[in-house]
Amino acid sequence: NGRQTANGEIFSQKKMTCACNALPFGTWVKITNLRNNKSVIVKVNDRLHPRVKRVADLSYSAAKKLGYTGHGLTRVKVEVLGKTKPVGA
C-alpha cells in the first residue's frame, strides 16, 4: 500500500484496481466470482511477476466485494470493458 505501480499510479488497497499481464494499462474489466456470481469493475494498473499464471490479482477492496478474502484464490470470469470508464465504476 502506498507504493508505485507499474503504470506510475500509487497503489491503494481501497481502490478498485487489479494487476494483469494480458491486458494493457488503463483497461476496465468486469470480474465475476463464479462461486457466488458477485461482480466488480476494476482498472488494470499493474503487472504480475512473469512466472505468475493467474489472470488477475485484485486489490483488497475488489476481492472483498467479490467475497473471497481469506480464501486465497477463486475462479472468476473476466470481461474486458474497454479503455473508457464505465458508468457506475
C-alpha positions as a Markdown table, in Angstrom:
| # | Residue | x | y | z |
|---|---|---|---|---|
| 1 | Asn | 0.0 | 0.0 | 0.0 |
| 2 | Gly | 1.4 | 3.4 | -1.0 |
| 3 | Arg | 4.0 | 2.1 | -3.4 |
| 4 | Gln | 4.2 | 2.9 | -7.1 |
| 5 | Thr | 2.5 | 0.5 | -9.6 |
| 6 | Ala | 4.0 | -0.4 | -13.0 |
| 7 | Asn | 2.0 | 2.4 | -14.7 |
| 8 | Gly | 3.1 | 5.1 | -12.2 |
| 9 | Glu | 0.0 | 5.3 | -10.0 |
| 10 | Ile | 0.3 | 4.9 | -6.2 |
| 11 | Phe | -1.3 | 1.7 | -5.1 |
| 12 | Ser | -4.1 | 1.8 | -2.6 |
| 13 | Gln | -5.9 | -1.2 | -1.2 |
| 14 | Lys | -9.1 | 0.9 | -1.1 |
| 15 | Lys | -9.2 | 1.5 | -4.9 |
| 16 | Met | -10.9 | -0.9 | -7.4 |
| 17 | Thr | -7.8 | -2.0 | -9.3 |
| 18 | Cys | -6.0 | -5.1 | -10.5 |
| 19 | Ala | -2.7 | -6.4 | -11.8 |
| 20 | Cys | -2.8 | -8.3 | -15.1 |
| 21 | Asn | -0.1 | -9.4 | -17.6 |
| 22 | Ala | -2.6 | -10.0 | -20.5 |
| 23 | Leu | -4.3 | -6.6 | -20.8 |
| 24 | Pro | -2.9 | -3.0 | -21.3 |
| 25 | Phe | -2.8 | -0.4 | -18.5 |
| 26 | Gly | -6.0 | 1.6 | -18.2 |
| 27 | Thr | -8.3 | -1.2 | -19.4 |
| 28 | Trp | -11.5 | -1.6 | -17.4 |
| 29 | Val | -12.5 | -5.1 | -16.6 |
| 30 | Lys | -15.6 | -6.8 | -15.1 |
| 31 | Ile | -14.6 | -9.6 | -12.8 |
| 32 | Thr | -17.3 | -12.1 | -11.7 |
| 33 | Asn | -16.7 | -14.7 | -8.9 |
| 34 | Leu | -18.1 | -17.9 | -10.3 |
| 35 | Arg | -18.9 | -19.3 | -6.8 |
| 36 | Asn | -21.4 | -16.6 | -5.8 |
| 37 | Asn | -21.9 | -14.5 | -9.0 |
| 38 | Lys | -20.8 | -11.3 | -7.4 |
| 39 | Ser | -19.1 | -8.8 | -9.8 |
| 40 | Val | -16.8 | -5.8 | -9.6 |
| 41 | Ile | -15.4 | -3.4 | -12.2 |
| 42 | Val | -11.7 | -2.7 | -11.9 |
| 43 | Lys | -9.0 | -0.9 | -13.8 |
| 44 | Val | -5.7 | -2.6 | -14.8 |
| 45 | Asn | -2.9 | -0.5 | -13.3 |
| 46 | Asp | -0.1 | -3.0 | -12.5 |
| 47 | Arg | 1.7 | -6.1 | -13.8 |
| 48 | Leu | 2.2 | -9.5 | -12.1 |
| 49 | His | 5.5 | -11.3 | -11.9 |
| 50 | Pro | 6.1 | -13.1 | -15.3 |
| 51 | Arg | 6.0 | -16.6 | -13.6 |
| 52 | Val | 2.6 | -16.0 | -12.0 |
| 53 | Lys | 0.0 | -17.8 | -14.1 |
| 54 | Arg | -3.1 | -16.0 | -12.6 |
| 55 | Val | -5.2 | -13.9 | -14.9 |
| 56 | Ala | -5.6 | -11.0 | -12.4 |
| 57 | Asp | -4.6 | -10.0 | -8.9 |
| 58 | Leu | -7.2 | -7.8 | -7.3 |
| 59 | Ser | -6.9 | -5.1 | -4.7 |
| 60 | Tyr | -8.2 | -5.9 | -1.3 |
| 61 | Ser | -11.4 | -3.8 | -1.8 |
| 62 | Ala | -12.2 | -5.6 | -5.1 |
| 63 | Ala | -11.6 | -9.1 | -3.5 |
| 64 | Lys | -13.7 | -8.2 | -0.5 |
| 65 | Lys | -16.6 | -7.1 | -2.8 |
| 66 | Leu | -16.3 | -10.5 | -4.6 |
| 67 | Gly | -16.5 | -12.3 | -1.3 |
| 68 | Tyr | -13.3 | -14.3 | -1.4 |
| 69 | Thr | -10.9 | -12.6 | 1.1 |
| 70 | Gly | -9.5 | -15.3 | 3.3 |
| 71 | His | -9.8 | -17.9 | 0.6 |
| 72 | Gly | -6.7 | -17.0 | -1.3 |
| 73 | Leu | -7.7 | -17.8 | -4.9 |
| 74 | Thr | -11.1 | -18.2 | -6.6 |
| 75 | Arg | -12.3 | -19.0 | -10.1 |
| 76 | Val | -13.5 | -15.9 | -12.0 |
| 77 | Lys | -15.0 | -14.8 | -15.3 |
| 78 | Val | -13.2 | -11.8 | -16.9 |
| 79 | Glu | -14.9 | -9.5 | -19.3 |
| 80 | Val | -13.0 | -6.6 | -21.0 |
| 81 | Leu | -15.0 | -3.4 | -21.0 |
| 82 | Gly | -12.5 | -1.2 | -22.8 |
| 83 | Lys | -10.5 | 2.0 | -22.1 |
| 84 | Thr | -13.3 | 4.3 | -21.2 |
| 85 | Lys | -14.5 | 4.4 | -17.6 |
| 86 | Pro | -17.9 | 2.5 | -17.4 |
| 87 | Val | -20.8 | 4.3 | -15.9 |
| 88 | Gly | -21.1 | 3.4 | -12.2 |
| 89 | Ala | -17.4 | 2.3 | -11.9 |
